[in-house]
């Protein structure tokens, strides 16, 4: 079949899904409530279902009162039972896939269950929805006349007791529908390579002559790949290599610190950027409009959502609310109940709602990734936005950063210490630091109050990282590539101290 016809047929099939999306846009809370009780009914006869008497749960109130909020540590004994071959523990259908994830704050591996229902009705459904929404907004798209370059954190899968574990990317590739494999590059064999640096070169060699029309992956790692591609092909920008490229689907970390760098290597005013929000536990939200920073919460993927206002999180008065009770511009921790048998599970992410009709969100950070040593309540959204503004004003490019507190000693006031690796350094580091500090004060009133007249916090201390410092740090931990992320904010200093140990001497501000 000629490629233009393939493009037309694919577009027609994907756009049919728009009508189903419109249903949950019109009746969001009803769709969520029906979904919750479908999950409960499906799991009635599991170990967990019998333990909490799912059969008698007839209302959300009973559900919320009877089943406790859980962390991975709470669910780990049940997950380990399933990994050893016991089924019907927390989900009725057999679970043989486990997404291995250690996140950024915990060296201990987590094994997140991935059911067949989650693969089909969440992860793959979301991929089709992402394409449907993009095509619905871009009628003239020719995306399916070429291929999508995918960059995941794929490694090989490991078998144990007839169950399999590995990166989510590897699980998705292993079970990938034929249509997805046909339209993707590099090959599955290359995508599943274990060694990041070897894989990087293989991807460059395999994709440089392809007709790539879109690419997808984490912004920081994708930038490493694209810059290597430009270097090896001696090209000025990606349009010289892939003249038909039209969209980048990104997620995993905030795009704001990298936006200007991408605009430089894809110098096209018509090029689109579409953000997604997914994790090992599920696929949650998709940018549904061109040129938007907001993500549409997807409500029919087998995931029931609850939220904890961050001003009560972890306290005696902690409150948990459902979707119909959320309000705008409040920071919430997400709690999910899923079609993989995660019941009222805290995924560790925080979001705020930018719209209620429909429900749109922005990811603001992690429950463990913030700095609140001095009551400043600094979150990743604040620091990402401040970095982006400082880069814009000083014509600077940042590759990575992390921030830690400077604890008070004696009469000495506290502060924040930054480690920033620049791709293009500012001519005036002190000016960059000043803009960073002032922008944070404008974005965060708690930070501003602590910085007023240096009352509690001294000005930030800025370390300029040597070239490849963060890369080397991740390599030492065997965390190169794909889904691994730099911990942006921490209430402790251990990340920063390790980086400083690896750092060559340079000036601090």
C-alpha positions in Angstrom: 0.0 0.0 0.0 1.5 3.4 -1.0 2.6 5.5 2.0 0.1 8.4 1.4 -2.8 5.9 1.5 -1.3 4.3 4.7 -1.2 7.8 6.2 -4.9 8.5 5.3 -6.1 5.1 6.6 -4.2 5.4 9.8 -5.5 8.9 10.4 -9.1 7.8 9.8 -8.8 4.9 12.2 -7.2 7.0 14.9 -9.7 9.8 14.7 -12.6 7.5 15.4 -11.3 7.4 19.0 -12.0 11.1 19.4 -15.7 10.4 19.9 -15.0 8.1 22.9 -12.7 10.7 24.4 -15.6 13.2 24.1 -17.7 10.9 26.3 -15.4 11.2 29.3 -15.0 14.9 28.6 -18.7 15.3 28.9 -19.2 12.9 31.9 -15.9 12.7 33.7 -17.0 11.9 37.2 -19.6 9.4 36.1 -16.9 7.6 33.9 -14.5 7.5 36.9 -17.2 6.2 39.3 -18.2 3.4 36.9 -14.6 2.5 36.3 -13.9 2.2 40.1 -16.8 -0.3 40.6 -15.7 -2.3 37.5 -12.3 -2.6 39.1 -13.8 -3.6 42.5 -16.1 -6.2 40.9 -13.3 -7.7 38.8 -11.1 -8.2 41.9 -13.8 -9.4 44.4 -12.4 -12.9 44.7 -8.7 -12.1 44.9 -6.8 -12.2 48.2 -7.1 -8.4 48.6 -10.8 -8.5 47.5 -11.7 -11.0 50.1 -9.5 -9.3 52.8 -11.4 -6.0 52.3 -14.8 -7.6 51.4 -15.0 -5.9 48.0 -18.3 -7.6 47.4 -20.0 -5.4 50.0 -18.5 -2.1 48.7 -21.3 -0.2 47.1 -20.1 3.4 47.4 -16.9 5.5 47.1 -17.2 6.4 50.8 -17.1 2.7 51.8 -14.2 2.2 49.4 -12.2 5.1 50.9 -12.9 4.1 54.5 -12.1 0.5 54.1 -9.0 0.4 51.9 -5.9 2.2 53.2 -3.7 4.5 51.2 -0.6 2.4 50.3 3.0 2.9 49.3 5.2 0.4 47.4 6.5 -0.9 50.7 3.0 -1.7 51.9 2.3 -3.7 48.7 5.7 -5.3 48.3 4.8 -8.6 50.2 1.8 -9.2 47.9 3.8 -8.3 44.8 6.6 -10.7 45.8 4.0 -13.5 46.1 2.9 -12.9 42.6 6.5 -12.7 41.3 7.0 -16.1 42.9 4.2 -17.5 40.8 1.1 -17.1 43.1 -1.8 -15.5 41.2 -5.2 -14.0 42.1 -3.5 -12.0 44.9 -4.5 -8.4 44.0 -5.8 -8.8 40.5 -8.0 -11.5 38.9 -6.2 -12.1 35.7 -2.7 -13.7 35.7 0.2 -11.2 36.0 3.5 -12.2 34.5 5.0 -8.8 33.7 6.7 -6.5 36.2 8.2 -3.1 35.3 11.4 -2.7 37.3 11.9 0.8 38.5 14.1 2.3 41.2 13.0 5.9 40.5 15.5 8.7 41.5 15.3 8.6 45.3 15.5 5.0 46.2 18.3 2.7 45.1 16.1 -0.3 46.0 14.3 -1.7 42.9 10.6 -1.7 42.7 8.7 -4.3 40.7 5.4 -2.7 39.4 2.8 -5.3 38.2 1.7 -4.8 34.6 -1.4 -6.8 33.7 -2.6 -7.6 30.2 -5.5 -5.3 30.8 -3.1 -2.5 31.6 -1.0 -3.2 28.5 -4.0 -3.1 26.1 -6.4 -0.7 27.8 -3.9 1.8 29.3 -0.4 1.8 27.7 -1.2 0.9 24.1 -4.6 2.7 24.2 -2.8 5.8 25.3 -0.3 5.6 22.4 -3.2 5.5 20.0 -4.9 8.3 21.8 -1.8 10.5 21.6 -1.7 10.0 17.9 -5.5 10.5 17.6 -5.3 13.9 19.5 -2.3 15.0 17.5 -3.9 14.1 14.1 -7.2 15.7 15.2 -5.4 19.0 15.8 -3.2 18.7 12.7 -5.4 17.8 9.7 -2.5 18.0 7.2 -0.1 15.8 9.1 1.9 13.3 7.1 3.3 11.5 10.1 2.5 8.1 8.8 4.4 8.6 5.6 7.5 8.0 7.7 8.6 6.5 11.0 8.7 7.5 14.6 12.1 7.4 16.4 11.6 6.0 19.8 14.1 6.3 22.6 13.2 4.2 25.7 15.1 2.9 28.7 14.9 -0.6 27.2 17.0 -3.4 28.6 16.5 -7.1 28.3 13.8 -8.9 30.2 14.6 -11.4 32.9 12.6 -14.5 33.8 11.9 -15.7 37.3 9.3 -18.3 38.4 7.5 -17.9 35.0 7.3 -14.1 35.5 9.3 -11.5 33.7 10.8 -8.2 34.8 12.6 -5.4 33.1 12.2 -1.8 32.1 8.6 -0.8 31.1 10.0 0.0 27.6 11.2 -3.6 27.2 7.8 -5.0 28.3 6.0 -2.7 25.9 8.3 -3.6 23.0 8.0 -7.3 23.8 4.2 -7.1 23.5 4.1 -4.4 20.9 1.3 -4.6 18.3 2.4 -5.1 14.7 1.2 -1.6 13.7 3.4 0.0 16.2 6.5 -2.0 15.3 5.9 -1.3 11.6 5.9 2.5 12.1 8.8 2.7 14.5 12.6 3.0 14.4 15.1 1.7 15.5 14.5 -2.0 15.3 13.4 -3.9 18.4 16.9 -5.5 18.5 18.6 -2.1 18.7 16.0 -0.7 21.2 16.6 -3.6 23.6 20.4 -3.2 23.7 21.7 -3.2 27.2 24.7 -0.9 27.0 23.6 2.7 26.6 26.7 4.0 24.7 26.7 1.1 22.3 23.0 1.5 21.7 23.4 5.3 21.1 25.8 4.7 18.2 23.6 1.9 16.8 20.5 4.1 16.8 22.4 6.9 15.0 23.6 4.5 12.3 20.2 2.9 11.9 18.0 6.0 11.8 20.1 8.6 10.0 18.9 7.3 6.6 15.3 6.7 7.6 12.4 9.1 6.8 11.8 10.0 10.4 8.6 12.2 10.8 8.3 12.1 14.6 10.4 11.2 17.7 9.5 10.2 21.2 11.5 10.0 24.5 12.7 11.8 27.6 14.0 15.3 26.6 17.4 15.1 28.4 18.4 11.8 26.8 16.8 12.5 23.5 18.9 15.7 23.3 22.1 13.6 23.8 21.0 11.3 20.9 20.1 14.1 18.6 23.3 16.1 19.2 25.3 13.0 18.6 23.4 12.5 15.3 24.1 16.1 14.3 27.8 15.7 15.1 28.3 12.4 13.3 26.4 13.6 10.2 28.1 17.1 10.3 24.6 18.6 10.0 23.5 22.0 11.3 20.1 20.9 12.3 17.7 18.0 12.1 15.8 19.2 9.1 18.9 18.5 7.0 18.7 14.9 8.1 14.9 14.4 8.4 13.2 17.1 6.3 9.8 15.7 7.0 10.0 15.6 10.8 7.0 17.3 12.3 6.5 16.5 16.0 8.3 15.5 19.2 6.3 13.5 21.8 8.1 14.0 25.1 7.7 13.2 28.8 9.5 12.1 31.9 11.1 15.4 32.9 10.0 19.0 32.4 10.6 20.3 28.9 11.1 23.9 30.0 14.8 23.8 30.6 15.4 22.2 27.2 12.8 24.0 25.0 15.2 26.6 23.5 17.8 24.0 22.7 15.2 21.9 20.7 14.1 25.0 18.8 17.7 25.6 17.8 18.2 22.0 16.4 14.7 21.9 14.8 14.4 25.5 13.3 10.8 25.2 12.1 7.9 27.4 13.2 5.5 24.6 12.3 7.2 21.9 14.3 5.0 20.6 17.2 5.8 19.5 20.7 3.4 17.2 22.5 3.8 16.3 26.1 2.8 13.0 27.8 2.6 11.9 31.4 3.2 8.2 32.1 5.0 5.9 34.4 5.5 2.3 35.2 2.2 2.3 37.1 0.2 3.6 34.1 -0.4 6.3 31.5 -2.2 9.3 33.0 -2.4 12.4 30.8 -1.8 13.7 27.3 -1.4 17.2 25.8 -4.6 17.6 23.8 -4.1 21.0 22.2 -1.4 22.5 20.0 1.1 24.9 21.7 -0.2 24.1 25.2 1.5 23.3 28.5 -1.6 21.6 30.0 -2.3 17.9 29.9 -5.7 16.3 29.6 -6.2 13.7 32.4 -7.3 10.5 30.6 -10.2 9.0 32.6 -11.0 5.7 30.8 -7.7 3.8 31.0 -8.6 1.6 33.9 -7.2 4.0 36.5 -9.3 5.6 39.2 -7.8 8.9 40.6 -7.7 10.3 44.1 -5.7 13.3 45.4 -4.1 14.4 48.6 -3.7 18.2 49.0 0.0 18.7 49.7 -0.7 21.1 52.6 -2.1 18.0 54.4 0.2 15.4 53.0 1.8 13.1 55.6 0.1 15.0 58.4 -2.5 13.8 61.0 -5.1 15.8 59.2 -4.2 14.3 55.8 -7.3 14.4 53.5 -7.9 12.3 50.4 -10.4 13.5 47.8 -11.7 12.2 44.5 -11.6 14.0 41.1 -15.0 15.7 41.5 -13.6 17.6 44.6 -10.4 19.0 43.2 -9.9 22.8 42.8 -7.6 24.9 40.6 -4.0 25.8 41.4 -3.6 23.5 44.4 -0.7 21.1 44.6 -1.9 17.5 45.0 -0.2 14.2 45.5 -1.7 11.5 43.2 -3.3 8.3 44.5 -4.3 5.7 41.9 -6.3 2.4 41.8 -5.5 0.5 38.6 -6.3 -2.4 36.4 -3.0 -4.0 37.5 -4.3 -4.4 41.0 -2.7 -1.3 42.7 -5.2 -0.2 45.3 -5.1 3.4 46.5 -1.4 3.6 45.6 0.7 6.7 46.0 2.9 7.1 42.9 5.0 9.9 44.4 4.1 12.6 41.8 2.4 15.9 42.4 0.2 17.9 40.0 -2.0 20.9 40.0 -5.2 21.4 38.0 -5.2 24.2 35.4 -8.7 23.4 34.2 -11.7 21.6 35.7 -13.9 21.4 32.6 -12.2 19.4 31.1 -9.7 18.2 33.8 -6.3 19.3 32.7 -3.2 19.2 34.8 0.5 20.2 35.0 3.0 17.9 36.7 4.7 20.0 39.5 7.2 17.5 40.9 7.6 14.6 43.3 6.4 14.2 46.9 10.0 13.4 47.9 11.6 15.9 45.5 11.2 19.3 47.1 13.0 21.5 49.6 11.2 22.5 52.7 14.0 22.7 55.3 13.2 26.3 56.1 9.5 26.5 55.3 10.3 27.6 51.7 8.2 24.8 50.0 10.3 24.8 46.9 9.0 22.4 44.2 10.4 21.3 40.8 7.9 23.4 38.8 9.4 26.5 40.5 13.0 25.6 39.8 12.4 24.4 36.2 10.6 27.7 35.4 13.4 29.7 37.0 16.1 27.9 35.1 14.2 28.4 31.9 13.8 32.2 32.5 17.5 32.6 33.5 18.6 30.8 30.4 16.3 32.9 28.1 17.6 36.2 29.5 21.3 35.2 29.6 21.2 33.3 26.3 22.4 30.2 28.2 21.7 26.4 27.8 21.4 24.0 30.7 21.9 20.3 30.5 21.1 19.2 34.1 20.9 20.5 37.6 20.2 19.6 41.2 19.6 21.6 44.4 20.2 20.8 48.1 19.8 22.8 51.3 22.7 24.5 53.1 21.9 23.8 56.8 22.2 26.4 59.5 25.3 26.1 61.6 25.5 28.3 64.7 24.4 31.8 63.8 25.0 31.2 60.1 21.8 31.3 58.1 20.7 28.6 55.7 20.5 28.6 51.9 20.3 26.5 48.8 23.2 25.1 46.9 22.9 24.4 43.2 25.0 22.3 40.8 24.3 23.2 37.2 25.9 21.7 34.1 25.7 24.2 31.2 25.8 23.3 27.5 26.4 27.0 26.9 27.7 28.9 29.9 26.4 32.4 30.7 29.0 35.2 30.3 28.0 36.5 33.7 27.4 33.7 36.2 26.5 36.2 39.0 23.8 37.6 36.8 22.4 34.2 36.0 22.3 33.4 39.7 20.6 36.7 40.5 17.9 36.1 37.9 17.4 32.6 39.2 17.0 33.8 42.7 14.6 36.7 41.8 12.5 34.5 39.6 12.1 31.9 42.4 11.0 34.7 44.7 8.4 35.9 42.1 7.1 32.3 41.7 7.0 31.2 45.3 5.9 33.5 48.1 7.2 31.2 50.8 10.7 31.3 49.3 10.4 35.0 48.9 9.5 35.5 52.6 12.5 33.5 53.7 14.8 35.4 51.3 13.5 38.9 52.3 16.5 40.8 53.6 18.3 37.5 53.8 16.1 36.9 56.9 16.3 33.1 56.9 18.0 32.2 53.6 21.2 33.6 52.2 21.5 34.0 48.4 21.9 30.7 46.5 25.3 29.2 46.0 25.9 28.1 42.4 28.4 25.5 41.4 29.2 25.2 37.7 29.5 21.5 36.9 32.4 20.2 34.8 31.5 18.7 31.4 29.7 15.3 31.7 29.5 15.5 35.5 25.9 14.3 35.7 26.5 11.8 32.9 29.4 10.3 34.8 27.4 10.2 38.0 24.6 8.3 36.4 27.1 6.0 34.6 28.7 5.1 38.0 25.3 4.0 39.1 24.5 2.0 35.9 21.7 4.5 35.2 22.5 5.7 31.7 19.8 6.4 29.3 16.1 6.2 28.8 14.0 6.6 31.9 16.6 7.5 34.5 16.4 11.0 35.8 18.5 13.4 37.8 17.0 14.1 41.3 16.3 17.9 41.0 15.5 18.7 44.6 16.3 17.1 47.9 16.0 17.9 51.6 19.3 16.2 52.1 22.8 16.8 50.7 23.9 13.3 49.7 23.4 13.7 46.0 25.1 17.1 45.9 28.0 16.0 48.1 28.7 13.0 45.8 28.6 15.3 42.7 31.0 17.7 44.4 33.4 14.8 45.1 33.4 14.0 41.4 33.7 17.7 40.4 36.9 19.3 39.3 37.7 22.6 41.1 35.9 25.6 39.7 34.5 28.9 41.0 31.3 29.0 43.1 29.1 32.0 43.3 
